[in-house]
Amino acid sequence: MTAYTATVTVRLKEGVLDPEAETTKKALQRLGFELESLRSADRFELDVDAESTDAAAQRADEMAERLLANPTIHDYDVEVEPRE
């Protein structure tokens, strides 16, 4: 077994209202920053032991599907790196 860190980034799908991002965007604009758009995201770092990078990614993907993301309203990305 090898130690990996899987990073799961969860975002709302395009077209789903994102009140947190909208509020933050307005606050940044009031501070003088020009933005075309802004989206919020949650990031989860999972330390897992697995036989391979693919196996670690598969486990992280299953965790995202079952709990970390709601596939109806969220998109997510999984990145895996060996842990040192």
Chimera marker file (.cmm) of the C-alpha trace (Angstrom):
<marker_set name="trace">
<marker id="1" x="0.000" y="0.000" z="0.000" r="1" g="1" b="0" radius="0.5"/>
<marker id="2" x="1.115" y="3.535" z="-0.753" r="1" g="1" b="0" radius="0.5"/>
<marker id="3" x="-0.015" y="6.719" z="0.980" r="1" g="1" b="0" radius="0.5"/>
<marker id="4" x="-1.824" y="9.242" z="-1.222" r="1" g="1" b="0" radius="0.5"/>
<marker id="5" x="-3.529" y="12.577" z="-0.745" r="1" g="1" b="0" radius="0.5"/>
<marker id="6" x="-6.675" y="12.937" z="-2.821" r="1" g="1" b="0" radius="0.5"/>
<marker id="7" x="-8.039" y="16.445" z="-3.235" r="1" g="1" b="0" radius="0.5"/>
<marker id="8" x="-11.740" y="16.690" z="-4.058" r="1" g="1" b="0" radius="0.5"/>
<marker id="9" x="-12.974" y="20.114" z="-5.196" r="1" g="1" b="0" radius="0.5"/>
<marker id="10" x="-16.767" y="20.476" z="-5.178" r="1" g="1" b="0" radius="0.5"/>
<marker id="11" x="-18.538" y="23.305" z="-7.030" r="1" g="1" b="0" radius="0.5"/>
<marker id="12" x="-22.132" y="24.096" z="-7.835" r="1" g="1" b="0" radius="0.5"/>
<marker id="13" x="-23.065" y="23.271" z="-11.425" r="1" g="1" b="0" radius="0.5"/>
<marker id="14" x="-23.437" y="26.134" z="-13.832" r="1" g="1" b="0" radius="0.5"/>
<marker id="15" x="-26.924" y="27.599" z="-13.563" r="1" g="1" b="0" radius="0.5"/>
<marker id="16" x="-27.378" y="26.653" z="-9.894" r="1" g="1" b="0" radius="0.5"/>
<marker id="17" x="-27.722" y="29.714" z="-7.663" r="1" g="1" b="0" radius="0.5"/>
<marker id="18" x="-24.587" y="30.400" z="-5.604" r="1" g="1" b="0" radius="0.5"/>
<marker id="19" x="-25.559" y="33.019" z="-2.984" r="1" g="1" b="0" radius="0.5"/>
<marker id="20" x="-22.181" y="32.836" z="-1.210" r="1" g="1" b="0" radius="0.5"/>
<marker id="21" x="-20.304" y="33.640" z="-4.406" r="1" g="1" b="0" radius="0.5"/>
<marker id="22" x="-22.771" y="36.379" z="-5.359" r="1" g="1" b="0" radius="0.5"/>
<marker id="23" x="-22.381" y="38.096" z="-1.967" r="1" g="1" b="0" radius="0.5"/>
<marker id="24" x="-18.590" y="37.828" z="-2.167" r="1" g="1" b="0" radius="0.5"/>
<marker id="25" x="-18.560" y="39.162" z="-5.731" r="1" g="1" b="0" radius="0.5"/>
<marker id="26" x="-20.597" y="42.216" z="-4.711" r="1" g="1" b="0" radius="0.5"/>
<marker id="27" x="-18.294" y="42.884" z="-1.740" r="1" g="1" b="0" radius="0.5"/>
<marker id="28" x="-15.213" y="42.666" z="-3.976" r="1" g="1" b="0" radius="0.5"/>
<marker id="29" x="-16.810" y="45.035" z="-6.482" r="1" g="1" b="0" radius="0.5"/>
<marker id="30" x="-17.513" y="47.524" z="-3.679" r="1" g="1" b="0" radius="0.5"/>
<marker id="31" x="-13.795" y="47.335" z="-2.860" r="1" g="1" b="0" radius="0.5"/>
<marker id="32" x="-12.990" y="48.304" z="-6.446" r="1" g="1" b="0" radius="0.5"/>
<marker id="33" x="-12.263" y="44.881" z="-7.947" r="1" g="1" b="0" radius="0.5"/>
<marker id="34" x="-13.845" y="44.185" z="-11.330" r="1" g="1" b="0" radius="0.5"/>
<marker id="35" x="-15.045" y="40.612" z="-11.764" r="1" g="1" b="0" radius="0.5"/>
<marker id="36" x="-16.877" y="38.958" z="-14.577" r="1" g="1" b="0" radius="0.5"/>
<marker id="37" x="-17.936" y="36.022" z="-12.422" r="1" g="1" b="0" radius="0.5"/>
<marker id="38" x="-17.131" y="34.238" z="-9.185" r="1" g="1" b="0" radius="0.5"/>
<marker id="39" x="-17.960" y="30.729" z="-7.990" r="1" g="1" b="0" radius="0.5"/>
<marker id="40" x="-17.508" y="29.272" z="-4.548" r="1" g="1" b="0" radius="0.5"/>
<marker id="41" x="-16.055" y="25.810" z="-3.966" r="1" g="1" b="0" radius="0.5"/>
<marker id="42" x="-15.405" y="23.368" z="-1.155" r="1" g="1" b="0" radius="0.5"/>
<marker id="43" x="-12.100" y="21.519" z="-1.046" r="1" g="1" b="0" radius="0.5"/>
<marker id="44" x="-11.549" y="18.248" z="0.787" r="1" g="1" b="0" radius="0.5"/>
<marker id="45" x="-8.116" y="16.673" z="1.285" r="1" g="1" b="0" radius="0.5"/>
<marker id="46" x="-8.302" y="12.942" z="1.933" r="1" g="1" b="0" radius="0.5"/>
<marker id="47" x="-5.300" y="10.925" z="3.089" r="1" g="1" b="0" radius="0.5"/>
<marker id="48" x="-5.770" y="7.360" z="1.844" r="1" g="1" b="0" radius="0.5"/>
<marker id="49" x="-3.706" y="4.208" z="1.476" r="1" g="1" b="0" radius="0.5"/>
<marker id="50" x="-4.174" y="2.425" z="-1.834" r="1" g="1" b="0" radius="0.5"/>
<marker id="51" x="-2.459" y="0.028" z="-4.231" r="1" g="1" b="0" radius="0.5"/>
<marker id="52" x="-2.128" y="2.679" z="-6.972" r="1" g="1" b="0" radius="0.5"/>
<marker id="53" x="-2.925" y="6.239" z="-7.944" r="1" g="1" b="0" radius="0.5"/>
<marker id="54" x="-5.944" y="4.969" z="-9.881" r="1" g="1" b="0" radius="0.5"/>
<marker id="55" x="-7.211" y="3.020" z="-6.859" r="1" g="1" b="0" radius="0.5"/>
<marker id="56" x="-6.836" y="6.108" z="-4.646" r="1" g="1" b="0" radius="0.5"/>
<marker id="57" x="-8.695" y="8.218" z="-7.221" r="1" g="1" b="0" radius="0.5"/>
<marker id="58" x="-11.464" y="5.626" z="-7.437" r="1" g="1" b="0" radius="0.5"/>
<marker id="59" x="-11.917" y="5.649" z="-3.644" r="1" g="1" b="0" radius="0.5"/>
<marker id="60" x="-11.994" y="9.467" z="-3.561" r="1" g="1" b="0" radius="0.5"/>
<marker id="61" x="-14.483" y="9.495" z="-6.436" r="1" g="1" b="0" radius="0.5"/>
<marker id="62" x="-16.741" y="7.090" z="-4.543" r="1" g="1" b="0" radius="0.5"/>
<marker id="63" x="-16.546" y="9.280" z="-1.425" r="1" g="1" b="0" radius="0.5"/>
<marker id="64" x="-17.475" y="12.317" z="-3.508" r="1" g="1" b="0" radius="0.5"/>
<marker id="65" x="-20.415" y="10.512" z="-5.134" r="1" g="1" b="0" radius="0.5"/>
<marker id="66" x="-21.754" y="9.125" z="-1.848" r="1" g="1" b="0" radius="0.5"/>
<marker id="67" x="-21.237" y="12.055" z="0.524" r="1" g="1" b="0" radius="0.5"/>
<marker id="68" x="-19.031" y="14.995" z="-0.422" r="1" g="1" b="0" radius="0.5"/>
<marker id="69" x="-21.031" y="16.142" z="-3.454" r="1" g="1" b="0" radius="0.5"/>
<marker id="70" x="-24.646" y="16.017" z="-4.497" r="1" g="1" b="0" radius="0.5"/>
<marker id="71" x="-24.410" y="14.950" z="-8.170" r="1" g="1" b="0" radius="0.5"/>
<marker id="72" x="-27.710" y="16.682" z="-8.900" r="1" g="1" b="0" radius="0.5"/>
<marker id="73" x="-26.334" y="20.158" z="-8.156" r="1" g="1" b="0" radius="0.5"/>
<marker id="74" x="-22.542" y="19.727" z="-7.895" r="1" g="1" b="0" radius="0.5"/>
<marker id="75" x="-19.630" y="19.056" z="-10.190" r="1" g="1" b="0" radius="0.5"/>
<marker id="76" x="-16.404" y="17.844" z="-8.651" r="1" g="1" b="0" radius="0.5"/>
<marker id="77" x="-12.800" y="17.151" z="-9.575" r="1" g="1" b="0" radius="0.5"/>
<marker id="78" x="-10.467" y="14.617" z="-7.985" r="1" g="1" b="0" radius="0.5"/>
<marker id="79" x="-6.678" y="15.016" z="-7.979" r="1" g="1" b="0" radius="0.5"/>
<marker id="80" x="-4.355" y="12.443" z="-6.401" r="1" g="1" b="0" radius="0.5"/>
<marker id="81" x="-0.719" y="12.790" z="-5.404" r="1" g="1" b="0" radius="0.5"/>
<marker id="82" x="1.606" y="10.477" z="-3.482" r="1" g="1" b="0" radius="0.5"/>
<marker id="83" x="1.969" y="11.573" z="0.123" r="1" g="1" b="0" radius="0.5"/>
<marker id="84" x="5.457" y="12.135" z="1.433" r="1" g="1" b="0" radius="0.5"/>
<link id1="1" id2="2" r="1" g="1" b="0" radius="0.2"/>
<link id1="2" id2="3" r="1" g="1" b="0" radius="0.2"/>
<link id1="3" id2="4" r="1" g="1" b="0" radius="0.2"/>
<link id1="4" id2="5" r="1" g="1" b="0" radius="0.2"/>
<link id1="5" id2="6" r="1" g="1" b="0" radius="0.2"/>
<link id1="6" id2="7" r="1" g="1" b="0" radius="0.2"/>
<link id1="7" id2="8" r="1" g="1" b="0" radius="0.2"/>
<link id1="8" id2="9" r="1" g="1" b="0" radius="0.2"/>
<link id1="9" id2="10" r="1" g="1" b="0" radius="0.2"/>
<link id1="10" id2="11" r="1" g="1" b="0" radius="0.2"/>
<link id1="11" id2="12" r="1" g="1" b="0" radius="0.2"/>
<link id1="12" id2="13" r="1" g="1" b="0" radius="0.2"/>
<link id1="13" id2="14" r="1" g="1" b="0" radius="0.2"/>
<link id1="14" id2="15" r="1" g="1" b="0" radius="0.2"/>
<link id1="15" id2="16" r="1" g="1" b="0" radius="0.2"/>
<link id1="16" id2="17" r="1" g="1" b="0" radius="0.2"/>
<link id1="17" id2="18" r="1" g="1" b="0" radius="0.2"/>
<link id1="18" id2="19" r="1" g="1" b="0" radius="0.2"/>
<link id1="19" id2="20" r="1" g="1" b="0" radius="0.2"/>
<link id1="20" id2="21" r="1" g="1" b="0" radius="0.2"/>
<link id1="21" id2="22" r="1" g="1" b="0" radius="0.2"/>
<link id1="22" id2="23" r="1" g="1" b="0" radius="0.2"/>
<link id1="23" id2="24" r="1" g="1" b="0" radius="0.2"/>
<link id1="24" id2="25" r="1" g="1" b="0" radius="0.2"/>
<link id1="25" id2="26" r="1" g="1" b="0" radius="0.2"/>
<link id1="26" id2="27" r="1" g="1" b="0" radius="0.2"/>
<link id1="27" id2="28" r="1" g="1" b="0" radius="0.2"/>
<link id1="28" id2="29" r="1" g="1" b="0" radius="0.2"/>
<link id1="29" id2="30" r="1" g="1" b="0" radius="0.2"/>
<link id1="30" id2="31" r="1" g="1" b="0" radius="0.2"/>
<link id1="31" id2="32" r="1" g="1" b="0" radius="0.2"/>
<link id1="32" id2="33" r="1" g="1" b="0" radius="0.2"/>
<link id1="33" id2="34" r="1" g="1" b="0" radius="0.2"/>
<link id1="34" id2="35" r="1" g="1" b="0" radius="0.2"/>
<link id1="35" id2="36" r="1" g="1" b="0" radius="0.2"/>
<link id1="36" id2="37" r="1" g="1" b="0" radius="0.2"/>
<link id1="37" id2="38" r="1" g="1" b="0" radius="0.2"/>
<link id1="38" id2="39" r="1" g="1" b="0" radius="0.2"/>
<link id1="39" id2="40" r="1" g="1" b="0" radius="0.2"/>
<link id1="40" id2="41" r="1" g="1" b="0" radius="0.2"/>
<link id1="41" id2="42" r="1" g="1" b="0" radius="0.2"/>
<link id1="42" id2="43" r="1" g="1" b="0" radius="0.2"/>
<link id1="43" id2="44" r="1" g="1" b="0" radius="0.2"/>
<link id1="44" id2="45" r="1" g="1" b="0" radius="0.2"/>
<link id1="45" id2="46" r="1" g="1" b="0" radius="0.2"/>
<link id1="46" id2="47" r="1" g="1" b="0" radius="0.2"/>
<link id1="47" id2="48" r="1" g="1" b="0" radius="0.2"/>
<link id1="48" id2="49" r="1" g="1" b="0" radius="0.2"/>
<link id1="49" id2="50" r="1" g="1" b="0" radius="0.2"/>
<link id1="50" id2="51" r="1" g="1" b="0" radius="0.2"/>
<link id1="51" id2="52" r="1" g="1" b="0" radius="0.2"/>
<link id1="52" id2="53" r="1" g="1" b="0" radius="0.2"/>
<link id1="53" id2="54" r="1" g="1" b="0" radius="0.2"/>
<link id1="54" id2="55" r="1" g="1" b="0" radius="0.2"/>
<link id1="55" id2="56" r="1" g="1" b="0" radius="0.2"/>
<link id1="56" id2="57" r="1" g="1" b="0" radius="0.2"/>
<link id1="57" id2="58" r="1" g="1" b="0" radius="0.2"/>
<link id1="58" id2="59" r="1" g="1" b="0" radius="0.2"/>
<link id1="59" id2="60" r="1" g="1" b="0" radius="0.2"/>
<link id1="60" id2="61" r="1" g="1" b="0" radius="0.2"/>
<link id1="61" id2="62" r="1" g="1" b="0" radius="0.2"/>
<link id1="62" id2="63" r="1" g="1" b="0" radius="0.2"/>
<link id1="63" id2="64" r="1" g="1" b="0" radius="0.2"/>
<link id1="64" id2="65" r="1" g="1" b="0" radius="0.2"/>
<link id1="65" id2="66" r="1" g="1" b="0" radius="0.2"/>
<link id1="66" id2="67" r="1" g="1" b="0" radius="0.2"/>
<link id1="67" id2="68" r="1" g="1" b="0" radius="0.2"/>
<link id1="68" id2="69" r="1" g="1" b="0" radius="0.2"/>
<link id1="69" id2="70" r="1" g="1" b="0" radius="0.2"/>
<link id1="70" id2="71" r="1" g="1" b="0" radius="0.2"/>
<link id1="71" id2="72" r="1" g="1" b="0" radius="0.2"/>
<link id1="72" id2="73" r="1" g="1" b="0" radius="0.2"/>
<link id1="73" id2="74" r="1" g="1" b="0" radius="0.2"/>
<link id1="74" id2="75" r="1" g="1" b="0" radius="0.2"/>
<link id1="75" id2="76" r="1" g="1" b="0" radius="0.2"/>
<link id1="76" id2="77" r="1" g="1" b="0" radius="0.2"/>
<link id1="77" id2="78" r="1" g="1" b="0" radius="0.2"/>
<link id1="78" id2="79" r="1" g="1" b="0" radius="0.2"/>
<link id1="79" id2="80" r="1" g="1" b="0" radius="0.2"/>
<link id1="80" id2="81" r="1" g="1" b="0" radius="0.2"/>
<link id1="81" id2="82" r="1" g="1" b="0" radius="0.2"/>
<link id1="82" id2="83" r="1" g="1" b="0" radius="0.2"/>
<link id1="83" id2="84" r="1" g="1" b="0" radius="0.2"/>
</marker_set>
